[in-house]
Amino acid sequence: MIYGSRLPLRLAAVCLMATAVLGLASIQAGAAQHQAASAYAQGDYESAYRDYLKSAKKGDAYAQYRVSFMSALGLGTEVDPVESMAWAIVAEQSTGELLNDYLSALAALVPAKDRKKTQKKADYFLRRWGDDDSRDSGGGLARPSEGGCTGSRLRAKCGASAGVGSYWISWGQDRSGDPKQRQVLQQIDETLLEASVDWPGS
């Protein structure tokens, strides 16, 4: 048998191995998400948060959203609207307009004094755990005074002038002390969980 005739067999074996590895990774990601959801349902928020955080750092948009929500309400971790908003922005990169209402409600929970810090943290999270465009471009969140771009809703790409990876946060009114705003966030969460949504990266 000549060497060239073994090449297709070797190529097929390599493709089969790659498929198996990718399938195993997908199964492991699904198992981690199931474990986190199970812990959450049982009220073990600390375990759920820890498991969601591991998946969030691997690019799972649903886990990024859950980490954001849990941080906003202090479920399994301290209440941290800055961290919550940063994770929500990373998750929104993959989900498109799915999280617009959530982001608007969440932005109102970030105290006015913490908004600059939130933008910096979101910039860091986008570079660290965001999509490839954010990591490659070094882009981040634009400030409302830059370039006159008003964006749409909470965060929108503002065309080529803003640059790849540049995003705008429309903060709106500070409602961080309003308990009704947390209820709004919970209602949006219930709607998102009830919807049959295919979360990217999940």
C-alpha positions in Angstrom: 0.0 0.0 0.0 1.4 3.4 -0.9 1.6 6.2 1.7 -0.9 8.4 -0.2 -3.7 5.9 0.2 -3.4 6.1 4.1 -3.8 9.8 4.1 -7.6 9.8 3.8 -7.8 7.3 6.7 -5.6 9.4 8.9 -7.6 12.5 8.0 -10.8 10.8 8.8 -9.4 9.6 12.1 -8.3 13.2 13.0 -11.8 14.5 12.1 -13.4 11.8 14.2 -11.3 12.6 17.2 -11.9 16.4 16.8 -15.7 15.7 16.7 -15.5 13.6 19.8 -13.5 16.2 21.7 -16.0 19.0 20.7 -18.9 16.8 21.6 -17.4 16.0 25.0 -16.8 19.7 25.7 -20.4 20.4 24.8 -21.7 17.6 27.1 -19.5 18.9 29.9 -20.8 22.5 29.4 -24.4 21.2 29.4 -23.7 19.2 32.6 -22.2 22.2 34.3 -25.2 24.3 33.4 -27.6 21.6 34.6 -25.7 21.3 37.9 -25.9 25.1 38.4 -29.6 25.2 37.5 -30.3 22.3 39.9 -28.4 24.0 42.8 -30.3 27.3 42.1 -33.7 25.4 42.1 -32.8 23.9 45.4 -31.9 27.3 46.9 -28.2 26.5 47.0 -27.3 29.9 45.5 -23.7 29.8 46.5 -23.0 26.6 44.5 -25.2 27.8 41.7 -23.3 31.1 41.5 -19.9 29.4 41.6 -21.0 26.9 38.8 -22.5 29.7 36.6 -19.4 31.8 37.1 -17.2 29.0 35.8 -19.4 28.6 32.7 -19.6 32.4 32.2 -15.9 32.7 32.0 -15.9 30.0 29.3 -18.2 32.2 27.1 -21.6 30.7 28.0 -24.1 33.6 27.4 -26.8 32.1 29.6 -24.4 31.6 32.5 -23.1 35.2 32.0 -26.7 36.4 32.3 -27.4 34.3 35.4 -24.2 35.6 37.1 -25.4 39.1 36.3 -28.8 38.5 37.8 -27.5 36.8 40.9 -25.0 39.6 41.5 -27.8 42.2 41.1 -29.9 40.6 43.8 -27.2 39.1 46.0 -28.1 35.5 45.4 -25.1 33.3 46.4 -22.8 36.4 46.4 -22.8 40.0 47.6 -25.1 42.5 45.9 -22.8 44.1 43.3 -24.5 46.2 40.6 -21.2 47.0 39.1 -20.2 43.4 38.6 -23.8 42.6 37.5 -23.8 45.2 34.8 -20.4 44.2 33.5 -21.5 40.5 33.1 -24.8 41.6 31.5 -22.9 43.6 28.9 -20.8 40.6 28.1 -23.9 38.4 27.8 -25.7 40.9 25.6 -22.9 40.7 23.1 -24.0 37.2 22.2 -27.7 37.6 22.6 -28.5 40.6 20.6 -31.6 42.4 21.6 -32.8 39.6 24.0 -31.5 41.4 27.0 -32.4 45.0 26.2 -35.2 45.3 28.8 -33.0 43.5 31.4 -30.1 45.9 30.7 -32.3 49.0 30.9 -33.7 47.8 34.3 -30.3 46.9 35.6 -28.7 50.2 34.5 -31.2 52.0 36.7 -29.9 49.9 39.7 -26.3 51.1 39.3 -25.9 54.1 41.6 -24.8 57.3 39.7 -21.6 57.4 41.8 -20.6 53.9 40.5 -21.3 54.4 36.8 -17.8 55.4 35.7 -16.4 52.4 37.7 -19.0 50.2 36.0 -17.9 51.3 32.6 -14.3 50.5 33.4 -15.2 47.1 34.7 -17.4 46.3 31.7 -14.4 47.3 29.4 -12.2 44.9 31.3 -14.8 42.1 31.1 -15.4 42.6 27.4 -11.6 42.4 26.8 -11.3 39.3 29.0 -14.5 37.4 28.4 -16.2 39.1 25.5 -16.4 38.0 21.9 -13.4 37.9 19.7 -14.0 41.4 18.3 -13.8 43.0 21.7 -10.7 41.1 22.7 -8.9 41.8 19.4 -9.8 45.4 19.0 -9.2 46.5 22.6 -12.4 48.4 22.3 -14.8 49.0 25.1 -17.6 51.2 26.2 -17.9 54.7 24.8 -18.9 57.5 27.0 -22.2 59.4 26.2 -20.3 62.6 25.4 -18.1 61.0 22.7 -18.9 61.3 19.1 -22.5 62.3 19.5 -23.7 58.7 19.1 -26.9 58.2 21.1 -27.1 54.5 20.7 -30.4 52.6 21.1 -31.9 51.5 24.3 -29.1 50.5 26.7 -26.2 49.4 24.5 -25.9 49.6 20.8 -23.1 49.6 18.3 -22.9 53.1 17.0 -21.6 52.5 13.5 -18.1 52.5 12.1 -17.2 55.8 13.7 -17.4 54.3 17.2 -15.1 51.4 16.2 -15.4 47.7 16.7 -16.0 46.8 20.3 -17.3 50.2 21.3 -20.6 50.3 23.1 -22.8 52.9 24.7 -24.6 52.7 28.0 -27.7 54.9 28.3 -27.9 55.1 32.1 -31.2 56.9 32.6 -32.4 57.8 36.0 -30.7 56.4 39.1 -33.2 54.2 40.8 -30.7 52.2 42.9 -32.7 53.0 46.1 -36.1 52.0 44.7 -37.1 48.5 45.8 -39.6 48.4 42.9 -36.7 48.4 40.5 -35.5 45.1 41.9 -39.0 43.7 41.3 -38.9 44.9 37.7 -35.6 43.0 37.3 -37.2 39.9 38.8 -40.2 40.1 36.5 -37.9 40.4 33.5 -35.9 37.4 34.7 -39.1 35.3 35.0 -40.1 36.3 31.5 -36.6 35.3 30.1 -36.6 32.0 31.9 -40.1 31.1 30.7 -39.3 32.0 27.1 -38.0 29.2 25.0 -34.7 30.9 24.1 -31.7 29.3 22.5 -28.9 31.0 24.4 -25.7 31.4 22.3 -22.7 29.5 23.7 -25.0 27.4 25.9 
